[in-house]
């Protein structure tokens, strides 16, 4: 079996060191690099071409969702395993939509990560038990989602999340590879659909719907 080349991406060095120590005890697994943010992760994926990226979801700057989207677009053969302390359906959904092949909670990481890696490299998806339960619950309650939220497109959901996380129109335009004018038009369309009159109300909506980690 060929050696699996792994890139660790997390803004907590202690967690990266713990994962590195665990993975390097495994046969046929090698940690080839580490990053503390999404932009660095993207650069290292381009340089190192790892087989798998273990990706923190919530990071300052470019978060794990945006980084995963860009990695999947540029390097579709590189698998991404999401790693998060947040059990939120929006994070899980957005990571898989962005191209992740698995989602693991940090409190499960050390006990399940080797199994998760092997499952993903075998061509299957992997979620820990708590995430699986969340997805089942989401499926059962799917018909109860608010009408306003159903009307939002995938791109509008991305924009509202980034706005709520404090990103400027210019930053969002860079990430989504569009223009500032397009982002501003998207923001106005979102506010019209949700009958919201200010960015502050938009942030409150995002918090209520679990689209951001900002607390009320």
trRosetta pair geometry for C-beta under 8 A, 3 or more apart (Angstrom, degrees):
i j d omega theta_ij theta_ji phi_ij phi_ji
1 28 5.1 -4 103 -119 112 156
2 28 7.1 103 104 -154 28 108
3 28 5.1 -149 -110 -154 53 58
3 29 7.0 -175 -163 -71 75 13
3 30 5.2 28 168 -4 121 117
4 28 6.0 64 3 143 86 83
4 29 5.0 -16 60 -110 103 65
4 30 6.9 167 79 26 51 69
4 51 5.1 -106 -156 65 71 144
4 52 6.2 6 176 11 110 118
4 117 6.9 116 138 166 162 123
4 121 6.3 -70 -112 -91 133 156
5 30 5.6 -24 -108 74 58 100
5 32 4.7 16 -168 -23 97 135
5 48 7.1 -156 154 156 129 105
5 49 7.7 46 92 102 143 63
5 50 4.6 -138 117 -138 94 70
5 51 4.9 116 50 1 74 92
5 52 7.5 156 83 28 50 70
6 23 6.1 -85 57 175 156 156
6 29 6.3 13 -10 -171 129 90
6 30 6.7 166 21 83 84 44
6 31 5.1 -46 78 -103 99 57
6 32 6.6 147 59 10 41 82
6 50 5.9 85 -128 -169 12 131
6 51 7.0 -43 -70 57 54 86
6 52 5.2 -21 -110 74 78 95
6 53 7.5 150 -162 -96 62 28
6 54 6.5 25 -176 -12 110 102
6 117 7.5 -34 -96 -130 131 136
7 31 7.6 115 -101 -158 24 68
7 32 6.2 -46 -76 64 71 90
7 33 4.9 -9 -123 68 88 94
7 34 7.3 174 -167 -85 65 28
7 35 6.9 19 170 2 107 105
7 41 6.8 126 140 -146 130 82
7 44 5.7 149 -141 119 138 124
7 45 6.4 -118 20 -80 168 74
7 48 6.4 134 -76 81 119 141
7 50 4.2 -156 -20 -6 100 161
7 52 7.4 -171 27 97 71 48
7 53 4.7 -20 67 -111 103 78
7 54 7.3 -168 89 25 52 68
8 16 4.8 127 133 -140 136 93
8 19 5.6 150 -121 90 134 132
8 20 6.3 -81 -22 -64 157 88
8 31 6.0 -1 -19 -148 111 117
8 33 7.4 -162 31 100 69 49
8 34 4.7 -16 69 -113 100 79
8 35 7.3 174 93 27 54 62
8 54 5.3 -10 -118 59 60 110
9 34 7.5 165 -81 -163 40 52
9 35 4.6 -9 -113 67 82 100
9 36 7.6 -169 -157 -78 60 11
9 37 7.8 -84 -164 63 97 8
9 38 7.4 67 -177 -94 136 46
9 40 7.8 165 -126 86 98 92
9 41 4.2 22 -109 -98 136 130
9 53 6.0 17 -2 -179 120 102
9 54 6.5 178 30 87 72 58
9 55 4.9 4 65 -116 123 57
9 56 5.7 -129 116 14 77 84
9 59 7.8 -78 156 -40 96 156
9 64 7.1 142 113 -107 125 95
9 67 7.1 -156 167 122 161 157
10 15 5.1 -82 127 88 154 121
10 16 5.2 -173 55 -62 110 90
10 19 7.7 116 6 9 142 142
10 36 7.0 -31 92 -123 38 53
10 54 7.6 -25 -37 114 104 97
10 56 4.0 117 -111 -45 66 127
10 59 7.7 -160 -148 -82 34 121
10 83 6.7 -46 -83 86 115 129
11 36 4.9 79 -118 -174 56 81
11 37 6.4 52 -89 -73 99 66
11 56 6.1 -129 1 88 77 164
11 59 4.7 151 -36 -127 123 98
11 60 6.8 96 -109 16 156 86
12 15 4.2 61 92 10 111 111
12 16 6.9 171 93 -12 59 84
12 56 7.8 137 16 -96 86 151
13 16 5.5 -55 -150 37 38 113
13 17 6.2 38 154 -21 70 104
13 36 7.2 -25 -68 -95 78 117
14 17 5.8 -54 -149 35 30 111
14 18 6.5 31 152 -19 63 106
15 18 5.6 -54 -149 35 33 112
15 19 6.4 30 155 -15 66 106
15 106 7.0 -46 -135 -147 139 120
15 109 7.8 39 -163 81 106 168
16 19 5.9 -58 -148 40 31 108
16 20 6.1 34 154 -22 66 107
16 34 5.1 78 -174 -144 141 130
16 36 7.9 -78 -36 -85 148 75
17 20 5.6 -52 -145 35 30 114
17 21 6.4 33 156 -21 63 105
18 21 5.8 -55 -150 34 29 111
18 22 6.5 25 154 -15 64 108
18 110 6.9 -61 151 -84 116 116
19 22 5.7 -58 -148 39 33 110
19 23 6.0 24 160 -15 69 112
19 31 7.7 124 117 -94 88 139
19 54 6.6 -150 176 95 154 161
19 109 6.8 -63 -90 158 104 127
19 110 7.8 -131 -94 -89 64 74
19 113 6.9 -128 -135 178 97 174
20 23 6.1 -61 -141 41 26 104
20 24 6.0 18 165 -15 65 114
20 31 4.8 -71 -127 13 85 171
20 34 7.3 -43 -67 -72 128 124
21 24 6.3 -61 -142 38 21 105
21 25 7.0 26 155 -24 57 105
22 25 6.1 -62 -165 25 31 112
22 26 7.5 29 145 -24 62 103
22 110 6.0 -153 -90 -136 159 83
22 113 6.9 81 114 63 140 134
22 114 7.6 -124 150 -50 108 102
23 26 5.6 -51 -163 21 44 115
23 29 4.9 -113 178 133 87 131
23 30 8.0 161 136 -97 108 5
23 31 5.6 103 87 -50 132 105
23 113 7.4 -74 -75 119 94 128
23 114 7.6 171 -108 -86 67 85
24 29 7.0 -130 -91 99 31 93
24 30 7.2 54 -109 -122 78 45
24 31 6.1 -65 -61 6 98 106
26 29 4.2 26 84 25 113 129
26 114 5.8 172 -94 -119 146 121
29 114 7.8 -99 -45 -123 160 90
29 117 7.3 50 -112 130 130 159
31 34 7.2 24 167 -58 116 88
32 48 5.2 152 124 -172 129 137
32 50 5.6 -174 47 -95 128 104
33 44 4.7 -169 128 -170 153 135
33 48 5.3 -143 -7 -42 138 164
33 50 7.1 -126 34 -56 104 127
35 38 7.9 105 134 -89 131 11
35 40 3.9 174 -148 107 111 107
35 41 4.1 -173 80 -71 157 67
35 43 7.9 146 -107 52 137 89
35 44 5.5 -149 -55 8 123 141
36 40 6.4 35 43 46 61 148
36 59 7.5 163 156 -151 55 132
37 40 5.1 88 61 15 79 104
37 41 6.9 -139 99 -10 39 93
37 59 5.3 174 -125 151 62 134
37 60 6.5 -53 -115 73 115 73
37 61 4.9 29 -168 59 131 133
37 62 6.4 98 161 54 92 81
38 41 5.3 -56 -146 35 33 116
38 42 6.4 34 158 -21 67 102
38 59 6.0 161 -29 74 88 130
38 61 6.2 -159 36 105 97 96
38 62 3.1 -116 78 105 129 99
38 63 5.9 15 -41 56 139 6
38 64 6.4 -155 -86 -78 107 34
38 66 6.0 52 -179 78 161 96
38 67 3.3 -142 -148 -60 101 122
39 42 5.8 -51 -151 32 31 111
39 43 6.6 30 151 -17 63 104
39 61 6.1 -67 -8 145 111 134
39 62 5.0 121 -45 22 76 130
39 67 7.6 -113 -47 -97 31 108
40 43 5.7 -55 -151 37 35 112
40 44 6.2 29 154 -16 68 108
41 44 5.9 -60 -147 40 29 107
41 45 6.3 32 155 -23 65 104
41 53 6.7 88 -171 -157 115 135
41 55 7.0 82 -161 -115 159 94
41 67 5.1 43 77 -168 130 142
41 71 7.4 -54 132 -63 104 129
42 45 5.8 -51 -147 31 30 112
42 46 6.7 31 153 -18 62 105
42 62 7.4 -22 -14 108 125 158
42 67 5.7 -134 -53 -142 96 88
42 70 5.6 -6 -115 101 127 132
42 71 6.4 -135 -110 -68 74 84
42 74 7.9 80 -157 36 95 147
43 46 5.8 -58 -157 35 32 112
43 47 6.4 20 151 -12 67 111
44 47 5.5 -58 -141 43 36 107
44 48 5.3 0 171 8 75 118
44 50 7.8 19 133 -15 95 115
45 48 6.7 -64 -118 53 21 87
45 49 7.0 71 179 -89 55 32
45 50 6.5 -79 -120 24 68 93
45 53 6.5 -30 -90 -71 115 135
45 71 5.3 -67 171 -123 177 105
45 74 7.5 113 113 87 123 120
45 75 5.7 -143 159 18 116 154
45 78 6.1 89 -155 176 115 177
46 49 7.7 3 -171 -60 15 69
46 74 7.2 -32 -87 137 90 144
46 75 7.7 -150 -85 -44 52 128
49 75 6.8 -166 -128 -136 72 137
49 78 7.1 -136 -162 -74 55 118
50 53 6.0 116 79 -66 130 73
50 78 6.1 76 79 -135 69 114
51 77 8.0 -64 -135 137 57 90
51 78 6.7 -177 -170 -126 18 65
51 79 6.7 5 150 24 65 97
51 121 6.9 30 150 -111 122 113
52 78 6.9 170 -90 -170 24 70
52 79 4.6 -20 -110 70 80 98
52 80 7.4 164 -161 -85 63 25
52 81 6.4 23 -180 -6 110 105
52 117 6.2 101 141 -141 172 95
52 120 6.7 104 -121 101 127 131
52 121 6.6 -68 -61 -71 130 101
53 68 7.9 -169 87 -105 131 76
53 71 6.4 -54 16 -175 156 166
53 78 6.1 43 -13 160 103 113
53 79 7.2 -174 25 93 67 50
53 80 4.9 -17 65 -111 100 74
53 81 7.2 -175 89 28 49 68
54 81 5.1 -22 -111 70 65 104
54 83 5.5 32 174 -20 90 131
54 113 7.4 15 -118 -153 138 120
55 64 4.5 132 155 -149 104 111
55 67 6.5 -172 -146 91 128 120
55 68 5.7 126 132 -72 172 103
55 80 5.2 0 -3 -167 133 103
55 81 6.8 156 20 75 79 46
55 82 5.5 -41 75 -107 96 51
55 83 6.4 158 75 19 38 83
55 95 7.9 167 91 -142 123 115
55 100 7.1 -122 52 -106 131 113
56 59 5.4 91 100 -51 117 110
56 64 5.3 -150 96 -64 47 130
56 83 5.6 -46 -89 77 50 93
56 84 6.9 114 -159 -88 55 61
57 63 6.7 18 161 169 49 105
57 64 4.1 -104 -122 52 31 139
57 65 6.6 43 -157 -43 80 80
57 82 5.5 43 -68 -167 101 106
57 83 7.1 -160 -19 74 81 41
57 84 3.9 -4 13 -86 126 118
57 86 6.7 -104 75 43 137 110
57 91 5.3 56 172 -167 153 119
57 95 6.2 -66 -111 -75 112 127
58 63 6.0 -21 -128 -145 34 119
58 64 6.8 -45 -27 10 26 109
58 84 6.5 85 -1 -134 93 101
58 85 7.6 -73 35 39 123 88
58 86 6.3 74 -21 -3 134 132
58 91 7.6 -48 -51 -120 97 134
58 213 5.5 56 -135 -34 144 153
59 62 7.3 4 87 89 109 49
59 63 5.1 157 48 -123 72 59
59 64 6.1 101 6 -36 105 80
60 63 7.9 88 -8 -79 3 76
62 66 5.0 -113 -163 86 86 126
62 67 5.4 107 138 -59 111 91
62 175 7.0 165 -116 -107 95 113
63 66 5.6 92 56 17 69 98
63 67 6.9 -134 104 -3 33 97
63 165 7.4 -73 -28 -169 138 166
64 67 5.5 -58 -137 43 32 111
64 68 5.9 37 161 -24 68 107
64 82 6.4 113 147 -131 138 89
64 84 7.6 -142 48 -75 157 102
64 95 6.9 -3 120 -107 108 105
65 68 5.9 -55 -148 34 24 110
65 69 6.6 27 152 -21 60 105
65 91 7.5 -122 -66 -143 118 65
65 94 4.8 -8 -131 134 132 118
65 95 6.0 -101 -103 -82 79 62
65 98 5.3 176 -166 -39 66 157
65 161 7.8 -23 76 123 161 149
66 69 5.6 -51 -151 31 33 115
66 70 6.6 25 156 -13 65 106
66 98 7.6 -108 -81 -132 17 144
66 162 8.0 72 -65 -92 127 117
66 175 5.2 -50 -146 -158 136 123
67 70 6.0 -60 -151 40 31 106
67 71 6.1 31 153 -19 67 109
68 71 5.7 -55 -142 39 31 111
68 72 6.0 31 159 -20 66 108
68 80 4.9 142 -131 152 101 169
68 82 7.2 -19 -77 -81 151 97
68 95 6.2 50 51 -147 169 70
68 98 4.2 84 98 123 109 126
68 99 5.6 -175 155 60 93 92
68 100 5.4 -23 -163 -58 148 88
69 72 6.0 -58 -148 37 24 109
69 73 6.4 22 154 -18 61 110
69 98 4.0 -82 -68 -150 78 100
69 99 6.4 138 -107 9 39 111
70 73 5.7 -55 -146 37 32 112
70 74 6.1 11 162 -3 68 112
71 74 6.3 -68 -140 48 26 96
71 75 5.5 -42 -175 49 68 102
71 78 5.9 -85 168 85 107 128
71 80 6.2 113 89 -65 138 129
71 99 7.2 -160 80 86 82 138
72 75 7.4 -68 -104 67 14 60
72 76 6.0 48 -173 -106 57 62
72 78 7.8 -128 -91 71 45 87
72 80 6.8 -75 -64 -1 95 131
72 98 6.3 158 10 151 141 65
72 99 2.7 27 -94 115 159 176
72 100 7.9 -91 -62 -45 130 40
73 76 7.5 12 -129 -64 9 84
73 99 7.6 -142 -36 -39 60 155
75 78 4.2 25 126 7 116 119
76 99 7.6 -111 -125 -154 69 136
79 101 4.8 -41 -158 17 98 143
79 102 7.9 37 167 6 110 100
79 120 5.0 134 172 151 147 118
79 121 6.5 -133 11 -81 159 61
80 95 7.9 -140 118 -176 120 95
80 99 6.3 74 30 108 128 87
80 100 4.6 -86 97 -115 105 66
80 101 6.2 133 58 11 56 81
80 102 7.9 -164 107 38 52 72
81 100 7.0 103 -116 -164 16 98
81 101 6.6 -47 -79 66 62 85
81 102 4.4 -11 -126 67 80 111
81 103 7.7 -174 -170 -74 60 24
81 104 6.3 13 168 4 103 115
81 113 7.7 111 138 -147 153 82
81 116 5.7 103 -143 138 138 120
81 117 6.6 -66 -44 -87 156 66
81 120 5.9 -119 -75 -32 103 165
81 126 7.3 -11 -125 65 103 118
82 91 7.9 163 169 153 145 95
82 92 7.8 168 88 -119 153 53
82 95 4.3 11 -71 -170 155 152
82 100 4.6 5 -32 -149 106 155
82 102 6.6 -162 27 97 73 55
82 103 4.4 -9 66 -110 116 69
82 104 6.8 163 87 25 61 64
83 104 5.4 -17 -106 72 68 95
83 105 7.9 101 -158 -152 56 9
83 106 6.1 81 171 -80 90 75
83 109 6.1 47 -144 -102 117 119
84 87 7.9 159 105 -62 110 42
84 91 6.0 144 -158 150 175 144
84 103 7.2 -19 19 -165 110 91
84 104 7.8 143 25 81 64 47
84 105 6.3 -51 77 -117 67 54
84 106 6.6 -107 110 -28 19 92
85 105 6.8 77 -122 -163 30 80
85 106 4.6 -25 -80 19 74 128
85 107 7.4 83 -129 -25 73 86
86 91 5.4 97 98 0 118 164
86 213 6.6 -103 -83 -101 151 109
87 105 6.2 -9 -72 -96 93 128
87 130 5.6 -65 -120 141 136 123
87 131 6.9 -138 -134 -82 89 68
87 134 6.2 -167 178 -63 96 147
88 91 4.5 80 72 7 98 106
88 92 6.9 -175 89 -7 49 86
88 210 4.8 -174 -160 178 116 120
89 92 5.6 -57 -146 41 35 112
89 93 5.8 35 157 -20 70 111
89 134 5.7 -162 -82 165 84 113
89 135 7.6 144 -126 -87 93 51
89 138 5.0 139 -136 -83 138 132
89 210 6.6 71 45 102 80 149
90 93 5.8 -57 -143 41 27 110
90 94 6.0 21 161 -15 65 111
90 161 7.4 170 165 -100 130 127
90 209 7.1 92 -64 133 138 84
90 210 4.8 171 -2 113 123 95
90 211 5.2 -143 -163 -99 165 51
91 94 6.1 -59 -141 40 25 106
91 95 6.2 26 160 -21 63 109
92 95 6.1 -59 -150 34 25 109
92 96 6.6 15 158 -10 62 108
92 103 5.3 68 -129 -165 84 173
92 127 7.6 45 -149 -126 121 128
92 131 5.8 159 -113 -151 137 106
92 134 6.5 139 -2 102 162 134
92 135 6.8 -124 137 -71 148 94
93 96 6.2 -64 -152 40 28 104
93 97 6.1 25 155 -17 66 111
93 138 7.8 -170 -63 -170 117 166
94 97 5.5 -54 -141 40 33 113
94 98 6.1 33 157 -22 65 109
94 157 7.7 -153 -92 131 106 118
94 158 7.7 134 -135 -97 117 76
94 161 7.3 45 -95 -59 157 173
95 98 5.7 -59 -148 37 28 111
95 100 4.2 -6 157 10 91 145
95 103 5.8 117 86 -90 144 112
96 99 7.8 155 -174 13 29 9
96 100 5.4 -77 -87 60 42 93
96 103 7.1 -63 -54 -38 95 122
96 125 7.8 29 -125 -140 115 131
97 154 7.0 -165 -176 -148 145 121
100 103 6.4 74 127 -64 140 82
101 120 4.5 109 113 -143 127 108
101 124 8.0 111 176 103 106 33
101 125 5.8 -141 -177 -113 64 62
101 126 7.0 42 131 21 79 83
102 116 5.2 138 164 -172 157 106
102 119 7.0 107 -88 86 137 111
102 120 5.0 -86 -23 -75 126 122
102 125 6.1 162 -82 -170 66 58
102 126 3.6 1 -119 62 120 90
102 127 6.5 -168 -155 -67 67 48
103 126 7.6 -176 30 98 47 64
103 127 5.0 7 57 -115 90 85
103 128 7.3 -102 104 11 68 81
103 131 5.1 170 99 -149 113 164
104 108 5.7 -127 -173 83 88 111
104 109 5.9 106 136 -96 122 66
104 112 6.1 -170 -138 93 123 121
104 113 6.5 107 162 -95 170 72
104 116 5.4 -38 -65 -93 134 167
104 126 7.3 1 -60 119 97 106
104 127 7.6 -167 -73 -144 53 41
104 128 5.2 93 -130 -32 62 114
104 131 7.7 -98 -96 -10 26 143
105 108 4.8 78 65 13 84 104
105 109 7.3 -116 101 -43 44 76
105 128 5.5 -94 14 49 90 150
105 130 5.9 4 -14 57 144 131
105 131 6.8 -179 -34 -40 97 103
106 109 5.2 -15 -149 -25 43 122
108 111 5.9 -81 -167 54 59 100
108 112 4.7 0 156 16 100 128
108 128 4.5 106 81 -126 171 154
108 129 7.9 167 -103 25 149 84
108 130 7.5 -162 -37 15 136 112
109 112 6.8 -91 -137 52 13 84
109 113 5.1 26 -177 -54 63 116
110 113 6.5 -21 -107 2 18 114
112 115 5.3 -67 -163 48 62 111
112 116 5.4 64 141 -30 89 106
112 128 5.8 117 86 -102 173 104
113 116 5.4 -54 -144 36 34 115
113 117 6.3 36 158 -22 67 103
114 117 5.8 -51 -149 33 31 111
114 118 6.5 26 155 -14 63 107
115 118 6.0 -60 -148 40 30 108
115 119 6.2 31 155 -21 65 109
115 126 7.6 163 122 -147 79 142
116 119 5.8 -57 -148 36 28 112
116 120 6.3 24 157 -16 65 109
116 126 4.5 159 -141 127 75 152
116 128 7.7 -38 -80 -63 124 82
117 120 6.0 -60 -148 38 27 108
117 121 6.2 19 159 -12 65 111
118 121 5.9 -57 -141 43 29 106
118 122 6.2 32 155 -23 62 110
119 122 5.7 -63 -154 35 28 113
119 124 5.1 -70 174 73 84 108
119 125 7.7 -20 139 101 112 19
119 126 4.3 108 90 -73 135 124
120 123 8.0 108 174 -20 31 10
120 124 6.9 -103 -95 70 30 59
120 125 7.4 31 -103 -126 74 26
120 126 5.5 -81 -55 4 86 119
127 131 4.0 -120 -178 95 111 122
127 132 5.0 147 100 -60 116 76
127 135 6.8 57 112 -11 173 138
128 131 5.2 88 55 14 71 104
128 132 7.0 -131 100 -9 33 92
129 132 5.5 -55 -147 34 31 115
129 133 6.5 32 156 -19 65 104
130 133 5.8 -52 -151 34 32 112
130 134 6.5 35 149 -21 63 105
131 134 5.4 -51 -150 34 36 116
131 135 6.4 36 152 -20 66 103
132 135 5.8 -54 -150 35 31 110
132 136 6.5 32 151 -19 64 104
133 136 5.7 -52 -150 34 33 112
133 137 6.4 34 152 -19 65 106
134 137 5.6 -56 -150 37 31 112
134 138 6.3 33 151 -22 66 105
135 138 5.5 -49 -145 34 33 113
135 139 6.5 38 152 -22 63 102
136 139 5.7 -53 -153 32 32 114
136 140 6.5 31 151 -19 65 105
137 140 5.7 -54 -149 35 33 111
137 141 6.2 8 160 1 67 113
138 141 6.2 -70 -141 52 27 95
138 142 6.5 62 152 -71 63 79
139 142 5.7 -16 -156 -33 31 116
141 144 4.8 -60 -173 39 78 117
141 145 7.5 106 134 -50 84 70
142 145 6.5 -26 -172 -18 42 108
145 149 5.4 -103 168 79 105 122
145 150 5.6 123 105 -60 116 95
146 149 4.5 86 66 8 94 104
146 150 7.0 -159 93 -10 49 85
147 150 5.6 -55 -151 33 34 114
147 151 6.6 34 154 -23 65 105
148 151 5.9 -59 -156 29 32 111
148 152 7.3 37 149 -29 63 98
148 193 6.3 132 -155 141 83 87
148 194 5.0 83 -174 -112 132 70
148 195 7.7 -96 -109 16 133 87
149 152 5.8 -45 -160 15 41 115
149 209 6.4 159 -99 -128 133 142
151 193 5.3 -164 107 -168 126 125
152 156 4.3 -133 -166 94 89 125
152 157 5.3 111 132 -59 124 80
152 160 7.2 -39 -151 -4 148 140
152 190 6.7 39 -119 -125 107 88
152 193 6.5 145 -78 111 73 154
152 194 7.9 14 -66 -56 112 104
153 156 4.6 97 51 7 75 104
153 157 7.1 -134 95 -6 41 85
154 157 5.8 -53 -152 33 31 113
154 158 6.7 33 150 -20 63 104
155 158 5.5 -52 -152 33 36 114
155 159 6.4 33 152 -18 67 105
155 176 7.3 87 -149 -148 98 136
155 186 6.7 -95 131 -137 107 138
156 159 5.6 -52 -145 37 34 111
156 160 6.2 32 157 -18 67 105
156 186 6.1 -162 -102 -174 72 100
156 189 6.9 -101 -106 98 123 109
156 190 5.1 160 -162 -87 108 102
156 193 7.6 24 -175 30 158 152
157 160 6.0 -54 -143 37 29 108
157 161 6.4 30 156 -19 62 107
157 211 7.4 -142 -167 -126 79 127
158 161 6.0 -60 -154 35 28 110
158 162 6.4 19 155 -13 65 110
158 176 6.8 126 121 -92 135 120
159 162 5.9 -60 -147 40 31 106
159 163 6.1 32 156 -20 67 107
159 172 6.1 68 -129 -168 78 142
159 176 7.4 -10 -79 -51 86 155
159 183 6.5 172 -131 -148 122 80
159 186 5.0 178 -63 127 175 131
159 187 6.4 -133 153 -74 130 70
159 190 6.6 -150 90 -42 119 146
160 163 5.7 -51 -142 37 31 113
160 164 6.2 31 157 -18 63 108
160 190 5.6 175 -71 -160 107 154
160 202 6.5 -133 -143 -178 92 106
160 205 7.5 -60 -173 95 129 114
160 206 5.7 -175 153 -87 96 110
160 211 6.1 -13 114 156 100 161
161 164 5.9 -59 -150 38 28 110
161 165 6.4 21 154 -14 64 110
161 206 6.4 151 -104 -146 45 124
161 211 4.6 -127 -98 173 82 103
161 212 6.3 167 -151 -69 66 80
162 165 5.6 -58 -145 41 33 109
162 167 4.3 -41 170 42 92 137
162 171 7.4 -160 172 104 121 102
162 172 4.9 131 115 -102 145 105
162 175 6.9 -173 -118 59 153 151
163 166 7.9 83 174 -40 30 12
163 167 6.5 -82 -83 58 30 82
163 172 7.1 -4 -62 -66 72 146
163 187 6.5 119 -81 -112 150 112
163 199 6.7 -125 171 -149 119 100
163 202 6.2 -23 115 127 133 133
163 203 7.4 -122 124 -76 88 76
163 206 7.4 -174 80 -49 87 152
164 202 6.8 -134 -74 129 86 85
164 203 4.8 142 -126 -124 78 65
164 206 3.4 -99 -85 88 157 166
164 207 7.0 -174 -164 -44 131 69
164 211 5.8 95 41 102 157 107
164 212 4.0 -128 124 -48 121 143
164 214 6.5 -143 159 21 90 127
165 212 5.3 -168 -68 -128 74 110
165 213 7.7 46 -109 30 96 81
165 214 7.1 -175 -107 -28 49 111
166 214 7.9 122 -32 -65 101 136
167 171 4.3 -124 -169 89 96 128
167 172 5.2 117 124 -56 123 85
167 175 7.5 -23 -172 0 155 140
168 171 4.7 98 52 6 76 100
168 172 7.0 -142 95 -3 40 87
169 172 5.7 -56 -146 40 32 111
169 173 6.1 38 153 -25 66 106
169 180 4.8 79 132 -150 112 86
169 183 4.5 156 -157 100 86 132
169 184 5.5 15 -135 -61 147 82
169 187 7.3 -78 -99 -21 106 140
170 173 5.7 -51 -148 33 29 114
170 174 6.6 31 152 -20 61 104
170 180 5.6 -13 -87 -94 61 116
171 174 5.7 -54 -153 33 33 113
171 175 6.5 27 152 -15 66 107
172 175 5.8 -57 -147 39 33 109
172 176 5.9 8 163 2 70 114
172 183 4.8 124 94 -134 119 142
173 176 6.4 -67 -134 52 24 94
173 177 7.8 94 168 -86 53 2
173 178 5.3 -104 -141 79 71 68
173 179 5.7 -11 -146 173 128 13
173 180 4.8 -66 -46 -70 154 54
173 182 7.0 119 -116 57 97 96
173 183 4.9 -102 -67 -24 85 133
174 177 7.5 16 180 -74 26 43
176 183 7.1 139 48 -85 136 102
178 182 4.2 -95 159 78 122 143
178 183 6.2 144 91 -49 117 82
179 182 4.6 102 56 2 78 100
179 183 7.2 -141 98 -3 45 84
180 183 5.6 -54 -150 37 36 112
180 184 6.3 35 153 -19 68 106
181 184 5.9 -54 -146 37 29 110
181 185 6.4 31 153 -19 63 107
182 185 5.7 -55 -149 36 31 112
182 186 6.3 34 151 -22 64 105
183 186 5.5 -54 -150 34 32 114
183 187 6.4 35 151 -22 65 103
184 187 5.6 -49 -149 33 33 114
184 188 6.6 33 153 -17 64 103
185 188 5.8 -53 -151 36 33 111
185 189 6.4 34 150 -20 65 107
186 189 5.6 -56 -149 36 32 113
186 190 6.4 35 152 -22 65 103
187 190 5.7 -51 -149 32 32 113
187 191 6.5 28 155 -16 65 107
187 199 7.9 -10 -173 -97 128 92
187 202 7.8 -11 -160 -114 92 166
188 191 5.8 -56 -148 38 31 109
188 192 6.3 34 153 -21 65 107
189 192 5.7 -54 -148 35 31 113
189 193 6.4 32 154 -20 65 106
190 193 5.8 -57 -151 35 29 110
190 194 6.2 4 161 2 66 113
190 196 7.6 -23 125 46 79 122
190 202 7.1 68 117 -128 120 122
191 194 6.2 -66 -139 51 28 96
191 195 7.9 31 165 -153 56 2
191 196 4.6 -102 -144 74 74 88
191 197 6.9 114 -180 -88 118 18
191 198 8.0 129 -136 7 133 12
191 202 6.3 -63 -91 -76 92 117
192 195 7.4 19 -173 -77 29 42
194 202 7.5 114 74 -109 147 75
194 205 6.2 29 176 -129 152 166
196 201 4.4 -172 -159 108 102 121
196 202 5.4 120 137 -71 151 72
196 205 6.3 -74 -85 -28 148 142
197 201 6.2 62 48 20 62 148
198 201 4.8 100 60 6 80 98
198 202 7.0 -135 104 -6 47 88
199 202 5.1 -52 -151 34 39 120
199 203 6.5 45 150 -23 68 98
200 203 5.8 -49 -153 31 32 112
200 204 6.7 33 148 -18 63 103
201 204 5.5 -51 -151 35 37 114
201 205 6.4 43 149 -23 66 102
202 205 5.6 -51 -152 32 32 114
202 206 6.5 34 150 -20 64 104
203 206 5.6 -53 -149 35 33 113
203 207 6.4 34 152 -20 65 103
203 212 7.4 -37 -155 28 73 157
203 214 7.0 -34 -174 78 106 148
204 207 5.7 -52 -149 35 32 112
204 208 6.3 33 153 -20 65 107
204 216 7.3 63 -128 -111 76 107
205 208 5.7 -58 -149 37 30 112
205 209 6.2 11 159 -4 66 113
205 211 7.9 10 116 25 71 131
206 209 6.1 -67 -143 48 26 100
206 211 3.9 -88 -160 67 81 117
206 212 4.7 48 137 -5 115 113
206 214 7.8 50 100 44 111 112
207 210 7.8 35 179 -69 29 26
207 211 7.4 -75 -52 47 22 78
207 212 5.8 -51 -82 58 61 104
207 214 6.0 -79 -91 83 107 90
207 215 7.5 99 -143 -148 125 18
207 216 5.4 126 152 -62 153 92
